[in-house]
Amino acid sequence: MNTGLLRRYNKIASSWNGDAYASLRRDDMIPAIIKAAGISTLPREVKVLEAMCGTAKFGIAVKEAIEEYGKICALTLLDFSQAMLAQANIKAEKVCADVCEMPLPSENFDLVLTRFGIHDLAQEKQIFAIREVLRVLKEGGHYVLVAFCSSTKTQFYYNRIANLKDELAGNKNKEDRHFPTENEHITLLSDAGFKNIEVKKFFYSKIKLQGTGEMSDENGKLWADFISKIPNKIKKKMHIQKQANSNFEYDFPVTIFMAGK
């Protein structure tokens, strides 16, 4: 488990649902995620798991949509941060655990959701998380994975931005987060054993590099200095724009992957 990242999420849990993190949450994508969940094809009584759920805004929205459709939904929420789980304002089974070793029975869920979580794992651990999702899904079950999705040309810089931020904010341990490309996501799903993999692309998430106040001004300047030295061709692809007070904004493409067991 990435203990540095756990410290970060425990620290920001109380403010995660606020405006500072709105661009990361991408609440505006909820209708597209609900559509990807294929509610009309789910059984009348549906068991749903949101893994790496954070404050479970997406899982809650999917549950509400399922119930509005006239079906019964039992929701389970899993996250490694108890502080994040505590912010999930819904009556549901809440499990504080590592997604790579979920203490949940096999073939138990009709639908599993993962929203912006896979990149928080080291690259070599991501396949274990995807295999765990496959394990807990029922035969014929459906997986919806929402992910930041870099290109091969921008991947190094997206990964470096995130891991440098962890380091400068004091949340870094020996493991790096890893943002897979679209093809890497598809390979993860395929290698884990998923079938009928579909891709819905692209949305864009605008991220303010110093907009959340997670690091000191001095370290924020070190971060901005790294951004300023990114090659201009890459800056253009990432839509990096300099704002006031040495702040930067950039766009991160977001993709919805759908797969079946």
N, C-alpha and C positions, 0 to 999 in steps of 0.2 A: 504494500500500500504506500502511496506517495504521501508521506507525513507532512511534507512542506505544503503541498496543495491542500491537504486536509486542514491545516492551520488557516490557510487563506479562506476556504469556504466557511469554516466556523466563524471567522472574523467578520465576513461580509454578509452572513445569512440574514441578519435583521434588516439589511438594506437592499437585499437582492431583488425584491419585488418593486423597488422604487424606480424613479426616473433615471438614476445614474447608470443602471444596467439594462435599460429598455432596448437599446440597439443590439445587445448581446442576446437577450431573451427572444426577440423577434415574435412578439405576441401577435403581430399582424399575419403571421404564417399559420395561425391556428386553423382557419377554414381549409387551407390546402392540406394540412396534416389530417384533419378529420376526413376529408375526401379520400386521402391515401389509405386511411384505416379500413375503408370498405365496409362501413357499418351495415349496409343492407345485406351483405353476405354472411355476417356473423350469426351465430345461433341465438335463440331467444334469450337464453341465460348465458351471459358472456363473462369470462374471467380475464381481466386485463392486468398486465404488469407494466408499470413505468420504471425501468431500471436506470440508475444514475439520474434520479428524478429531480434533484435539487428541491425546489419548493413546489414541484408537481403542477405547475400551471397548465402544462399541456395534458398531462394525465387527467386532471380534473375536467378540463374542457372536453376531452374525448368521452369521459364517463357521462357528462351531462348530455352530450350529443346522442350517445347510445340510448340513454333513458328517454330523451325527447322522441326518439324513434319508436318508443314503446317496448324496449327490451330491458332486461334486468342486468345490471352491471355490478360485479364485485371487483373492486379496485385494490391492487397491492402496490405499494410504493417502496422502492429500495434505493438507498443512497448510503455512501460511506460517512456522511456528515450528519450526526444527530441534530446539530443546530439547524441545518437546512430542512430536515424532516419536520422539525418542530414548527416551521413556518408554513407547512402544508395545511391549509385550513379546510380540512375535509375529514369525515369519518371514513377511515380506510385502514387496512392492515399496513403497518409501517415497519420496515425491516432495515436496520442499520447494519450494512455488510458490504464487503468488497464484491463488485460485479463479476470478478474473475472466479469467485468461489461463493456463489449464491446459496444460502441455506434454505433452498426451496425445492419442492418435489419435482421430479421429471414429468414431462408431458402434462402440465397442469394448467397452462394458459392458452386461450384462444387468440390473444393479441398481445404482443410485446412492443413497447415504445421506448426508444432511446433518443434523447434530444441533446445534441451538443455535448456528449460525454466521452465518446471514444477518443477524441484527441487529448483528453486529460491523462490517458494511459501512455506508458512507454511503448514504443513501436512493437517490441517483442511480446508484450502482454495483450495486445489488442485482439489477437486471434483467440485467446483464452476467453475473453469476454463474449465474443461472438458465438463461440461454441457453447458457452453457458446459456446464452439466449436460446439457441437451437434446442438445447437439452430440456429447458423448462416449457417449451412450446408443445402443444398437442400436435399430433399428426394432422396435417391440413391447416395448421395455425399460420398466422400472418405476423410479419415483423415490419415495423416502420422505423427506419433509422434516419434521423435528421442530423446533418453534419456540415460543419465548415469544410470546404472542399477546395484545396489549393490546386493550382496547375503545376506541371513539372518545372516550369520556369520560375515560378514564384514561391515554391514550397520551402526552399531554404530560408527565405526572408520571413515568411509567416511563422515558421517554427522558431527562428531566432528572435523575432519580436516577442513571442509569448514566453520563451524560456529566459530571455534577458529580463523581461518584466518580473518573472518569478524571482530571479536572482536579486534584482535591485529592490524589490519589495520585501525581501527577507523570507520568501516562501520556497526557496530552492533547496532541494536535496539532490541526491546523486542521480535521480531519474529525470530525464527530459520528457516533456509532453511531445506528442507527434501528431501533426495534421496530415492525414493521408490525402493523396490525390483521388480523383474519381475512380481511376482504374485500380488503385490500391484498395479502396472500399469494396469494389466489385470482387476483387480477388479474395479479400477477407471473407466476404459472404459465401463465395463459391467454395473456397477451401474448407470452410466450416461445415459445408454440406447443405446450404440453402439452395432452393430451386426457384425458377421463374423470377429472376431478379429484374426489377424495373427501376428506371431512373427518371426522376422529374427534376429538371434543372432550368434555370438557375434563379435564385433570389439573391439579393445583395444585402449584406448587413454592414451598415456604416458604424465604424468603431472610432471613438475618440481616445487617442492613446494616453492622455493624461486626465481624462474626464471623470475618473472615479476616485481620485485622491488616495490611491493605495500605496503610493510611495512619496518620499520627501521631495521637495522642490529640487534639491541638489541631484538626487538620483534621477528625477524626471528629466533634468537637463542632459544627463548621460544617455538616457534612453533616446531623447530627441536627437542627440548628436549621432547616434547610430542610424536613426531614420534618415537624417539629412545626407548621409554618405551612401545610401542605397543608389545604385546606378539609375540614371534617369529613365531608361527604357523599362526597368522593373517598376519604378515609381508610377509610371504611366499605366502599366498593367494592373497595379494594385490601387490605382486612383488615389494615391497619397497626395494630400493637400495640406500645406502649412496654414495653421490658424494663428490667432493672436497668442502672445506670450510663449512662443516656441512650441506650442501644442501642434499636434498633427491629427488628421483624420485619414482613415483608409477604408476601403471596401473589401469585404471578405465574402466570396461567393458561398452560397448555401445550397445544398442539394438534399432532396428527399429520396431515399432508397426504399423500395418495397420488395420484400422477399417472402417466400413461402417454405413450409416444411413438408 
